[in-house]
Amino acid sequence: MGKESIFERMGVNMGKTVITRMENLKGTARGGGNGFGYTKYFAGSGEHSKVSFYELPPLHSNYPYHWHCDCDEVFYIISGEGILKTPEGERQIRAGDLIICPCGEEGAHRLTNTSGTEVLRYIDFDTVCKRDVCIYPDSQKVGIWGETLNKVYRIGDGVDYYEGEASGEYSPS
């Protein structure tokens, strides 16, 4: 047998038609503190796309402001209202809005629930990327996401390309 893909490890059947409802899915809560937090309900994935429902608690953001190098994201706001931070500034969003965030710096985004009492619910449609790099410009970090590496680094911690490498000099025996 071959190596199990990231989608197989997540229990996702590639190529299978899925009909589901948010209430039929198990939610996974995540929060990094500092006003960030959400519950994610993974709905399914195909070869080129994946879909999840999200709930943002009152006065919380989903993720830090970021952009993807290789993956597009589309959000459909089911209920609630909030602010979408983009390179052009902050924009009000509400139920019924469709938000398209293309890969690249122009697609940078952060979604924040501005209600003090109501949960913000949305659907997140993403392109599937075996590997993605996310840039977090406000905190000067880079995230590398893939099947074998899922890490976040400070951009300022860069090292020289050859640092730590053994000598490349040829030495005849």
N, C-alpha and C positions, 0 to 999 in steps of 0.2 A: 504494500500500500504506500501511496505517496504521502508527502507532508500535508497535514491538515491546514486548510486556509483559515484566515482570521474569521471569515464568515461562518465556516463550519464550526469553529470553536464557539461562536456566539449562538449556535443553534439555528442559523439561517439557511433555509433551503433555497439555493439559487435556481431561478427559472420556474419556480412554483407560483401560481397565481394565489394571492392572499386577499381575503376579504376579512376585515376586522373592525373593531370599534375600540376606542381608547379604554373604555371600562373593562374590556376583555384582556387587557395587557397588564403585565406586572411593571410597576413603576420603580425606577431606581433613582433615589434621591442623592444629590451631590451638592456640596457647598464648601467653598473655600473660606467662608467667613468674609468679613469685610464687605458685606452687602452683596455677595455673589451666592447664588444657589438656585437650584431647579430640581424638578422631577422629570425624568425622561422615560418615555414609554416607546421602546423600539418596536416598530410595526412590521418591518420586513425590508428585504433587499432583493434587487435583481442584479444582473451583471454590471449595469452602468449607473444604478441609482439606489438610494436607500431612503427610508422614510421613518420619522419618529414624531410622536406627539410630545409636546413640552408643556409644563406648567411652571410659571414663575411666581413665587410668592410676592405679596405686596412689598413694594419698595426695594426689590432685588433686581440685579442684572443676571443674565445667563452666563456670560463669559466676559473676560476682559476684552477691550477694543482690540480687534485683530483683523488680519486678512490672510487668505489662503493663496499659496503659490500655484496650486494645481486643481483645486476643487471649487465648484460653484455651489452656492446655497440659495434656496428659495424658501421663504417663510410665508405662510398664510395665517393671518390672525383670526382665530376662532371667536375668542371673547376677551374682553378687557381692553385696556388702552395703555399706552406707554410712550417711550421716546426711543427712536433709533438714532444712534450716533453714527455719522458717516463722515467722509472727508469734507463734505460740504457743510457740515454742522449737524445740529440736532433737529430731528423732524418728528412731529407728532404721528403716532400710529394708533389704529383702533380696529375693532372687529370688522372683518371684510377686506382689509388691506392685504395686498399681495406684494411682497418685498423680494426683489431679485438682487443678489449679491454675487457678481461675477468674480472669478479668481483674479488676483492682482490687487495692487494698492487701491485702485479706484473702487473696489468692492469691500473695503474695510467697514466693519460694523460692530456694534454692541447694542443689544436689545435690553431695555430697562422697563420694568413695571413701575408706573408712577402712582398707582392707586395705593391708598393706605389700607384698603379693606378687601379689594377684589383680586382674585388670581388672574393672571394673564395666561391664556391658553393659545398655543399655535402649533401648526404642523411645519416640520422642517424637512424639506426635500433636498437631498444632497447628491452630487455625483460621487460615484465610488472611485476612490484613488487607492492604489496599493500602497503608495507613499504620498505624504503631503508635508509641506513645510508651512507653518503659520508664523507670521511676524506680528509681534505685539508692540506697536510703536510707542505707546504711552509708557510702558515699563522697560523698553529696550531689551526684549527677550525674543527668542526664536524657539518654536516647538517643532520637533521632528516626529511625525506620526507614521507608523507602518507596522508590518507584521512582526518585525523583530526588534524595533526600537521605538519607544514612546517616551521622549525626554524633552525637557525645557531647559534652555541655557540662556545665560546673559550674553547679549551680543558683544559687550565690551570684553568678555573673557576670551576673545579669539587668540589663537596662537599661530606662529609661523607654520606654513605648510609642512616643512621638513622637521619641525621640532619633535624630538623623541624618536626619530627614525635611526635605525642602524646606518652605518656608513654605506653609501652607494658606490664607493670607490672600488674599482676592480683591483684585486691583489693576486697576481699569479702565484701558484703553489710552488 
